[in-house]
Every structure is written in structure tokens, then in C-alpha cells.
Amino acid sequence: MDFTIHPDLEALRRRVAGFVAEHIMPREADVIAEDQRREYNTLLSLQQRARDEGLWTPHLPVEFGGLGQGVMGMCVLFREMGRSPVGARVFNCDAPDQGNMDLLLTSASPTMREKWLRPLCEGRITSAFCMTEPAPGAGADPSNLATAARQEGNEWVINGHKWYSTGGQDASFLIVMARTSDDPKTGASMFIVNRHAPGVEFIRNIPTMGPEILAHREAEFRFHGVRVGEEAVLGRIGEGFSLAQKRLVPARLTHCMRWLGLASRALELCKSYISTRTSFGKLLAQHQSIQQMIAKNALAIHSGNLMTFHCAWMLEQGMAREARPYSSMAKLHVARTLCDVLDDAIQMHGGLGYSDDMPFGLWYRHARSARIADGPDEVHVMLIAREFLMKELRLLW
Ligand SMILES: Cc1cc2nc3c(=O)[nH]c(=O)nc-3n(C[C@H](O)[C@H](O)[C@H](O)COP(=O)(O)OP(=O)(O)OC[C@H]3O[C@@H](n4cnc5c(N)ncnc54)[C@H](O)[C@@H]3O)c2cc1C
């Protein structure tokens, strides 16, 4: 087993890390403040700089303006970008666009790729993914899918109600999952829907625990007889559930990469504070209970790194089916790790940690959603246990 990062990728990693430290971190508060006023000057100038420096969308194939780095490359680079909550957006690698790019690359027709994927890759538009519905519709269990599409001549007519469509308000197109038959396996299909098509009603951005930052605004939509043509179907009719799996496995892994970056930055901030703050005659870093928190979190981040890399490697070997339980393990572990690291970071910083003079509160309010979005913890627990008990999940691979 060789853990060496190829020298070309390592050089790229250093450049991305340098860009994040030098250009993004000093401006991240500006990007967030401007975004609250719906102004994007700083973000746009950072994005232009990323393009100029050849660091734009490194995960994409060269033909779509990327560097063809693949999943292992993403692992190395996205962790660096994730050190800032606005980092991934600067390189056009943020959710949900990045997962949607992957889906369109593999499953959209050439016409739809030119119409929607190319401007998405160029950062001229954004997108959203609409699967989840308010109860009793699709949630942790996608088979509750209630939004339906029925065929009328050459068109599909979509009716339904969605929420938690991240970035939906500003998106130019939506990927909408809808029921096209009652078959439990092949009963769902995905459609590309123009966000401004007649019948698409944007209801609101749901007020959430995490403040709105860039695409991370959770839209609620109703679809009233929205008409799309055959060319809007992603893959084939009936492939919705399998495409969702295809999108979700790598997409949840890229979340892990970004979260690992943020978790490691939080732990580094702890190191600065506990190495200078004295309490009861010694530095905080010299107290055993503080060391325990540091070691526990370092261990969790390192385990998360290994799980994420292993699963990315499986995807790169074409083992998408086999990778599923490992992606659940990585997602479950890294989402919890991020929340734990941030909670401990607040604790180690005392009153300062609880204040908004430090970023932990803001980061934590977002991080908490990691244990719910892309499948709640309990569903990943169920999947891992099912694979172990009923199939042959290999723990000593
Ligand atoms: C910030 C954020 C962004 C999101 N972005 C998107 C997006 O862009 N597109 C999109 O389509 N969706 C998105 N989602 C929705 C997300 O994927 C769903 O919230 C998630 O799948 C859970 O579905 P639900 O909210 O309907 O919870 P429910 O299905 O109502 O489940 C509620 C709770 O029940 C428990 N539970 C469920 N099933 C089981 C089980 N089998 N065993 C034990 N306990 C169980 C869990 O604790 C779960 O949290 C986002 C969610 C959040 C919070």
C-alpha cells in the first residue's frame, strides 16, 4: 500500500493550500458579509484569480475547463479548499453544483450538457438538486417519493412539492426527482427543469439553524404542471433511484473531504490558544484533559482521512457498488467528527470560543446539518449493519 501523493498532485495541493491561506482566508469574512447583501465582488474576484492561476474546477475533465484530477485528486484538493467555508465555492467545487456536474457529465444528453453543464462548469450559473420533500414525501427513505411526472405526448408533466433544495432560489436549473411508475426499483426518474419555467413556484428559503452562506440557502418549491421535453430526462426513464445512488456516493465523499479540511483548521486554532493560555499555573496544553481532547480529535480526523481516501480509491477502481457501505462509514464518521471537533474547540476556548470573535459558532451551526443531509446518521448505521449482517462487508480488506 503506497500512500504517496503523486508529485504533480502534491504540487497542485500546495498551490491550492497556498491560495486558500493567502487569498481566501483573509477575505472570507468579506465574502460572507457581502453575500448577506447579495453582493459578490470579492467572491467574483477570487474566482477570477483561481481561473487565472489554473486552479478552477480541478475535478472536471479538461474538455469542461478542469484539470481531470478524478476522485483521488478531489480528495487531496477538496480538503485544502474546505479549510475555509467559502473555499470550495471560489474554485467552483461546492455542493450541490459539484455533484450535479458529475451527474450531468455521465447522464445528460450532449445537447443538455452544452446547455446546462458548460455554463455551470464556467461558473456562469448555479444549480440545485430536488429530491427531498416535506412529510409524508421522500426524506431519509426515498421510496416515499410523492412528486410525480406523467407523460403527455412528447412531454413530461411534473407536479409536486420539494424542500431543502440547497441553492434553489438562485439556481438556473433544478434536477428534480419524480415518480414515473409504481415499481419500487424503477419507479423514479430525474429531470432537468429550468428554474424559471412556467409552473415552478419558489415558495421560500427555509429559515434554518445555519445562517445562509452562498449556495447554502434551503429552498422550498412547488411544481404545478411543469412541462419538460424528452431531452430533459437524465439517463433513462426509471433510472432515478440508481442515478441518485450514483450521485450520492461520490457527493457525500466530497462533503467528507471539505469537512476534514474545516475540522483540521479548527483543531489548529485550538493549538494556538492552548499553547499560549495559562490556567492553574501551566499552559492549557499541559493539562491532561485538554491533551485528551486534542488526541481524540486528531485520531478522529486521521481515521476520517483514511476512510475517505480508501473509499475514493475504490471509486477510482470502478468499484462503485462495493464502495457504498464504506462511503456510509466515512460519511457517518466524518460528520460526527466535524461536530465533535467544533464542540470541543468551543470548550477549549472557553468564553472566547462561545463568542462570535471566533468562527466556531458559525461553523458549528452549519456543521450540525452534516449529520442529517445526504442521509441521516441512523440510515448510514442501518446500511452498514445490513451490509455486515446480510452481505459480505469486508472489514479486513
Ligand atoms: C442543510 C441541508 C441541506 C440539504 N440539501 C438537500 C438538497 O440539496 N437536496 C435534497 O434533495 N435534499 C437535501 N437535504 C435533505 C436531506 O437529505 C434530508 O433532510 C435527509 O435525507 C433526511 O430526510 P428528512 O429530513 O425527511 O428526515 P426524515 O425522513 O423525516 O427522518 C427524520 C429522522 O428520523 C430518523 N430516521 C429516519 N430513518 C431511520 C431509520 N431507518 N432508522 C432509524 N432512524 C431513522 C433519523 O434520525 C432522521 O434524522 C438537505 C438537508 C439539510 C439539513
The ligand as a Gaussian input file, in Angstrom:
#p B3LYP/6-31G(d) Opt

LIG

0 1
 C      -28.589000      21.696000       5.273000
 C      -29.307000      20.646000       4.460000
 C      -29.142000      20.644000       3.084000
 C      -29.854000      19.714000       2.308000
 N      -29.731000      19.761000       0.935000
 C      -30.511000      18.954000       0.188000
 C      -30.524000      19.091000      -1.247000
 O      -29.797000      19.915000      -1.827000
 N      -31.382000      18.309000      -1.963000
 C      -32.211000      17.397000      -1.376000
 O      -32.941000      16.730000      -2.081000
 N      -32.212000      17.236000      -0.017000
 C      -31.398000      18.000000       0.759000
 N      -31.430000      17.888000       2.136000
 C      -32.372000      16.971000       2.746000
 C      -31.729000      15.775000       3.430000
 O      -31.141000      14.912000       2.503000
 C      -32.838000      15.131000       4.258000
 O      -33.136000      16.049000       5.319000
 C      -32.418000      13.794000       4.845000
 O      -32.303000      12.823000       3.845000
 C      -33.426000      13.295000       5.901000
 O      -34.723000      13.308000       5.410000
 P      -35.882000      14.030000       6.270000
 O      -35.399000      15.407000       6.619000
 O      -37.154000      13.933000       5.531000
 O      -35.952000      13.229000       7.612000
 P      -36.967000      12.036000       7.950000
 O      -37.005000      11.072000       6.825000
 O      -38.254000      12.613000       8.417000
 O      -36.205000      11.386000       9.181000
 C      -36.183000      12.049000      10.459000
 C      -35.226000      11.338000      11.384000
 O      -35.686000      10.012000      11.579000
 C      -34.603000       9.150000      11.826000
 N      -34.620000       8.036000      10.896000
 C      -35.002000       8.022000       9.581000
 N      -34.856000       6.797000       9.046000
 C      -34.381000       5.997000      10.038000
 C      -34.011000       4.627000      10.129000
 N      -34.066000       3.824000       9.092000
 N      -33.573000       4.151000      11.315000
 C      -33.501000       4.976000      12.418000
 N      -33.828000       6.280000      12.378000
 C      -34.250000       6.789000      11.207000
 C      -33.338000       9.992000      11.682000
 O      -32.894000      10.406000      12.953000
 C      -33.815000      11.170000      10.864000
 O      -32.998000      12.326000      11.080000
 C      -30.701000      18.772000       2.938000
 C      -30.831000      18.777000       4.326000
 C      -30.151000      19.700000       5.102000
 C      -30.323000      19.678000       6.596000

